[in-house]
Amino acid sequence: MSVCNTASFAYFFILCFTVTNLLLSAVQWSSFVFVFFLLICLCSLYHLSNCRMSKKLLVDVDCGVDDAQAIMLALAAPNVQLLGITCVHGNTSVENVCKNSLRVLQACNKVEIPVFKGADRPLLGDSIDAGHFHGEDGFGDAPDSNAPTLDLLQEQGAVSAMIRIVNENAGEVSLVATGPLTNLALAVRLDPSLPSKLRGLYIMGGNTESRGNTRVCGEFNFIADPEAAYIVLKDYQCPTYLACWEFTCYNKLSWDFCEAWLAQDSHKARFMETIFRHCIQASKSKRFEKVFFAGTGLTSCDSYAMAAAVDDSFVIESDCYPVSVELTGTHTRGMMVVDTLGFLKKSHTAFIMKKVDMEKFKQMMMAALK
């Protein structure tokens, strides 16, 4: 549930009240009472329906290009209220992540949405980045002379903001995490009750077939902070949905679709085309031919997690298993463990996406750049 459309409800109620007054002059008093209460019931149903349709999202990003695509998808959804964007290290430095998030909001005329700076490194060890794919700045190193300044950042840090926003909207917020899970791990350590107050948790990260895109057996977001991923999958005892690496590769969009998507006559499409060039060139290179397996095409990894949070009907089929993260393996550190046989004795299970409505996904992606 989210903030309801109060203006629409008020308008509908006034309309009903006016109709009732007109009926008063034409019917007996008992009939009027019946009609009045009937209209009150209709207004209540309308009000509750709007509440149920609306969704509150809080997004935690390491804003590279696919994070930007995911944010724009959410902003274009008519039933979504984006409460804030928390930033974390990952594809690029956290400072660049903050800048990129603000650039996305500016491109969408949504700079009023608060952006919070979060963790600049993993819980243990050194940070890594994906500059070879997303560009050193995370946005294909595409200059933007009109980019907003970091003065627009909120003073409150991302972790405390995450805790505050969830507690202020207990039971209503879906948390979408499209980067390393450092902020989420820190938040649950500061407020262990946080997961119980979430409507759901949607993560792009992990892997199910031991395929790596950063290490031999590891997906980038989990490799970037294995301890954080372990903590989140252990301590977030709430409905959890995973868009894993292999799943995103099996559900690519064609390059023909990508061309039509970017060719839309809008400022958003031109913005995306500018920051996406570097990634497209990298995706089509020999270097990434084996990384992006299962054919060629557009793999907007983070957008799948966002689409699932936006639309409950998006995911058609999923597996439901306990999951964890390997922390000590020589070659498997950061790999997600899927406990299909129950050896881990974990009571909490996660929904691992397998099939989604690709036609609906195309529509959501197209709408994001209109």
Summary of the structure (lengths in Angstrom):
residues: 370
radius of gyration: 22.5
end to end distance: 26.3
largest distance: 83.3
contacts: 1288
relative contact order: 0.13
helix: 46%
strand: 16%
